[in-house]
Amino acid sequence: MTDRSTQGPVVRLSRPADHVALVTLCRPEARNAVNPELAGQMEAAVETTESDPSVRVVVLTGEGSTAFCSGADLKVVSAGGLDSLFTARNGFAGFNHAKRDKPWIAAVNGFALAGGCEMALACDMIVASQEAAFGLPEVMRGLIASTGGLYRLTRAVPRNVALELIATGGRISASRAYDLGLVNRLAPAGEAVGAALALAAEIAANAPLAVRESLAVARLAMDLDEAELRRAGDEAQRRIMATEDFREGPCAFVEKRSPNWVGR
């Protein structure tokens, strides 16, 4: 099997719409499995999109219709190179534990398994096509889903469902994942990216700083108690009140026009 990394980038960053970035895993011949090159380039993509003020939302997908991502490249793992699939700052795939302020949407065509499922779970939202499937089959290979899957899946779906999937290594279909609340939107076969870009456009139309501050508090909902969450919300509100966009929103409403968000 030829390694795509010898032919060109294994992560492609594009701008399909205003304020929206699309990050594509480009190893379809390896089912978009994570190798060292992909991990390094994913970390660079995170840094680029986070530092670009014109980017408000990021969509993550895998090239081809077979797989979003099949997880770790087991050829690398079997050769003793598991550590090379992690970066010091961002963890597995240069992504799963990255500090990200902007919303990320996973666009899943085909299957998202093992570390690939964990990458989808690391996103804020998931859009999946009808033929997509999700699973954490690590136990079938003597491994564990240690890069976020064990707890993110358990937070995203009913506990007993998560425990079954983790213990059996089984898969769930996109339609069942949607019914369980794991998937935000279902798309026809092969159209997850288009549906995810439509969702991204809805988000990008809103005040970018308000979106980021709101998500920052919402992401803490299962980690902090009520008093701590109230303090976090109050602090976020104070920061927002000091921005130009805070003044622009009400003015645009009164003047019956669309707001012109500047992100400051």
C-alpha positions as CSV (number, residue, x, y, z in Angstrom):
1,M,0.0,0.0,0.0
2,T,1.5,3.4,-1.0
3,D,1.7,6.0,1.7
4,R,-0.1,9.2,0.6
5,S,2.4,11.2,2.7
6,T,5.1,10.6,0.1
7,Q,2.9,12.1,-2.6
8,G,1.5,15.2,-1.0
9,P,-0.3,16.6,2.1
10,V,-2.3,14.1,4.1
11,V,-4.4,16.9,5.6
12,R,-6.0,19.5,3.3
13,L,-7.2,22.9,4.5
14,S,-9.6,24.8,2.3
15,R,-12.1,27.6,2.5
16,P,-15.4,26.6,0.9
17,A,-17.4,29.5,2.2
18,D,-17.1,32.8,4.0
19,H,-15.8,32.3,7.6
20,V,-15.8,28.5,7.2
21,A,-12.8,26.3,6.9
22,L,-12.9,22.7,5.8
23,V,-10.2,20.2,7.0
24,T,-10.0,17.0,5.1
25,L,-8.1,13.8,6.1
26,C,-6.5,12.7,2.8
27,R,-5.4,9.0,3.1
28,P,-8.4,7.3,1.5
29,E,-6.2,4.4,0.4
30,A,-5.6,3.7,4.2
31,R,-9.2,4.6,5.2
32,N,-7.9,7.9,6.4
33,A,-6.0,6.2,9.3
34,V,-3.8,8.4,11.4
35,N,0.0,8.2,10.8
36,P,2.7,10.5,12.1
37,E,2.4,12.9,9.1
38,L,-1.4,13.2,9.5
39,A,-1.0,13.9,13.2
40,G,1.6,16.7,12.6
41,Q,-0.5,18.2,9.8
42,M,-3.7,18.1,11.8
43,E,-2.0,20.0,14.6
44,A,-0.9,22.6,12.1
45,A,-4.5,22.8,10.8
46,V,-5.8,23.4,14.3
47,E,-3.2,26.2,14.9
48,T,-4.0,27.8,11.5
49,T,-7.7,27.9,11.9
50,E,-7.6,29.0,15.6
51,S,-5.3,31.9,14.8
52,D,-7.2,33.1,11.7
53,P,-9.8,35.7,12.7
54,S,-11.7,35.3,9.5
55,V,-12.5,31.6,10.4
56,R,-15.5,31.2,12.6
57,V,-16.4,27.5,12.1
58,V,-14.4,24.5,11.1
59,V,-15.7,21.3,9.4
60,L,-13.6,18.1,9.7
61,T,-14.1,15.2,7.2
62,G,-12.3,12.3,5.6
63,E,-11.7,12.0,1.8
64,G,-13.8,9.4,0.0
65,S,-17.0,7.6,0.9
66,T,-15.6,4.6,2.8
67,A,-14.3,6.1,6.0
68,F,-14.3,9.4,7.9
69,C,-11.3,7.9,9.7
70,S,-10.4,4.3,10.8
71,G,-8.3,5.4,13.7
72,A,-4.7,4.7,14.3
73,D,-2.7,3.2,11.5
74,L,-2.1,-0.3,12.9
75,K,1.0,-0.8,10.7
76,V,2.6,2.0,12.7
77,V,1.2,0.7,16.0
78,S,2.5,-2.9,15.3
79,A,5.9,-1.5,14.5
80,G,6.1,0.1,17.9
81,G,5.2,3.6,16.7
82,L,2.1,4.4,18.7
83,D,3.7,7.4,20.4
84,S,4.3,9.0,17.0
85,L,0.6,9.3,16.4
86,F,0.4,11.8,19.3
87,T,1.7,15.4,19.4
88,A,2.9,17.0,22.7
89,R,0.3,19.8,22.6
90,N,-2.8,18.2,21.1
91,G,-2.6,14.5,21.8
92,F,-3.8,11.8,19.4
93,A,-3.9,12.8,15.7
94,G,-2.7,16.3,16.7
95,F,-6.4,17.0,17.5
96,N,-8.2,15.0,20.2
97,H,-7.1,17.1,23.2
98,A,-6.4,20.4,21.4
99,K,-7.5,23.6,23.0
100,R,-10.0,25.0,20.5
101,D,-12.2,28.0,21.0
102,K,-14.0,27.8,17.6
103,P,-16.7,25.3,16.9
104,W,-15.8,22.2,15.0
105,I,-18.2,20.0,13.1
106,A,-17.4,16.4,12.1
107,A,-18.8,15.5,8.7
108,V,-18.9,11.7,8.7
109,N,-19.3,9.7,5.4
110,G,-18.7,6.0,5.8
111,F,-17.4,4.7,9.2
112,A,-15.8,6.5,12.1
113,L,-14.1,3.8,14.1
114,A,-11.6,3.7,17.0
115,G,-9.5,6.8,17.0
116,G,-11.6,8.1,14.1
117,C,-14.7,7.9,16.3
118,E,-12.8,9.6,19.0
119,M,-11.9,12.4,16.6
120,A,-15.6,12.8,15.8
121,L,-16.4,12.9,19.5
122,A,-13.8,15.6,20.0
123,C,-15.7,17.9,17.7
124,D,-18.6,20.0,19.0
125,M,-21.2,18.6,16.6
126,I,-21.5,15.6,14.2
127,V,-23.3,15.5,10.9
128,A,-23.4,12.0,9.4
129,S,-24.6,10.5,6.1
130,Q,-27.1,7.6,6.2
131,E,-24.5,5.0,5.5
132,A,-22.1,6.2,8.3
133,A,-21.3,4.1,11.4
134,F,-19.6,4.7,14.7
135,G,-17.7,2.4,17.0
136,L,-14.8,1.9,19.4
137,P,-13.4,-1.6,18.5
138,E,-10.1,-1.1,20.4
139,V,-10.8,-4.0,22.8
140,M,-10.9,-6.4,19.8
141,R,-7.2,-5.5,19.2
142,G,-6.1,-5.5,22.9
143,L,-6.2,-1.7,23.0
144,I,-8.4,0.8,24.8
145,A,-10.1,4.0,23.5
146,S,-7.9,6.2,25.7
147,T,-7.9,9.4,23.7
148,G,-11.3,10.6,24.7
149,G,-13.7,7.9,23.5
150,L,-14.2,6.2,26.9
151,Y,-15.7,9.3,28.5
152,R,-16.9,11.4,25.6
153,L,-19.1,8.6,24.3
154,T,-20.4,7.9,27.8
155,R,-21.4,11.6,28.0
156,A,-22.9,11.7,24.6
157,V,-25.3,8.7,24.7
158,P,-27.0,6.7,27.5
159,R,-24.5,5.1,29.8
160,N,-25.6,1.5,29.3
161,V,-25.4,2.0,25.5
162,A,-21.9,3.4,25.8
163,L,-20.7,0.6,28.0
164,E,-22.0,-2.0,25.6
165,L,-20.3,-0.4,22.7
166,I,-17.0,0.0,24.6
167,A,-17.1,-3.6,26.0
168,T,-18.1,-5.3,22.8
169,G,-16.3,-3.2,20.2
170,G,-19.6,-3.1,18.3
171,R,-20.9,-0.4,15.9
172,I,-24.0,1.7,15.7
173,S,-25.5,3.0,12.6
174,A,-25.9,6.7,11.8
175,S,-29.6,6.6,12.2
176,R,-29.4,5.0,15.7
177,A,-26.6,7.5,16.6
178,Y,-29.0,10.3,15.6
179,D,-31.8,8.8,17.7
180,L,-29.5,8.6,20.7
181,G,-28.4,12.3,20.2
182,L,-24.8,11.5,19.2
183,V,-25.4,12.9,15.7
184,N,-26.9,16.4,15.2
185,R,-28.1,16.0,11.6
186,L,-28.5,13.1,9.1
187,A,-27.7,13.5,5.5
188,P,-28.3,11.4,2.4
189,A,-25.5,9.0,1.4
190,G,-22.3,10.9,0.6
191,E,-23.7,14.3,1.5
192,A,-22.4,14.8,5.0
193,V,-20.0,17.5,4.0
194,G,-22.7,19.6,2.3
195,A,-25.0,19.2,5.3
196,A,-22.2,20.1,7.7
197,L,-21.3,23.2,5.6
198,A,-24.9,24.3,5.8
199,L,-24.8,23.9,9.6
200,A,-21.5,25.8,9.7
201,A,-23.1,28.7,7.7
202,E,-25.9,28.9,10.2
203,I,-23.3,29.2,13.0
204,A,-21.0,31.6,11.1
205,A,-23.9,34.0,10.6
206,N,-24.0,34.7,14.3
207,A,-21.7,36.9,16.4
208,P,-18.4,34.9,16.5
209,L,-17.3,36.0,19.9
210,A,-20.7,35.3,21.4
211,V,-20.7,31.8,19.8
212,R,-17.2,31.1,21.2
213,E,-18.0,32.4,24.7
214,S,-21.3,30.5,24.8
215,L,-19.7,27.2,23.7
216,A,-16.9,27.7,26.2
217,V,-19.4,27.7,29.1
218,A,-21.5,24.9,27.6
219,R,-18.5,22.6,27.3
220,L,-18.0,22.9,31.0
221,A,-21.6,21.8,31.8
222,M,-20.6,18.3,32.9
223,D,-17.4,19.3,34.7
224,L,-18.4,22.1,37.1
225,D,-21.2,22.5,39.6
226,E,-24.0,25.1,39.3
227,A,-22.2,27.9,41.2
228,E,-19.0,27.5,39.1
229,L,-21.0,27.5,35.9
230,R,-22.8,30.6,37.0
231,R,-19.5,32.3,37.6
232,A,-18.2,31.2,34.2
233,G,-21.3,32.5,32.5
234,D,-21.1,35.9,34.3
235,E,-17.4,36.2,33.3
236,A,-18.2,35.4,29.7
237,Q,-21.0,38.0,29.8
238,R,-18.7,40.7,31.1
239,R,-16.2,39.9,28.3
240,I,-18.9,40.1,25.6
241,M,-20.3,43.4,27.0
242,A,-16.9,45.0,26.2
243,T,-17.0,44.1,22.5
244,E,-18.1,46.0,19.5
245,D,-20.4,43.2,18.4
246,F,-22.3,43.5,21.7
247,R,-23.3,47.0,20.6
248,E,-23.8,46.1,17.0
249,G,-26.4,43.4,17.6
250,P,-29.1,45.5,19.3
251,C,-28.4,48.4,16.9
252,A,-28.9,46.2,13.8
253,F,-32.2,44.9,15.3
254,V,-33.5,48.5,16.0
255,E,-32.4,49.7,12.5
256,K,-34.0,46.6,10.9
257,R,-30.8,45.5,9.1
258,S,-28.5,42.5,9.2
259,P,-25.7,42.9,11.8
260,N,-22.1,43.4,10.6
261,W,-20.1,41.3,13.0
262,V,-16.4,42.3,13.3
263,G,-15.3,39.7,16.0
264,R,-14.1,42.3,18.4
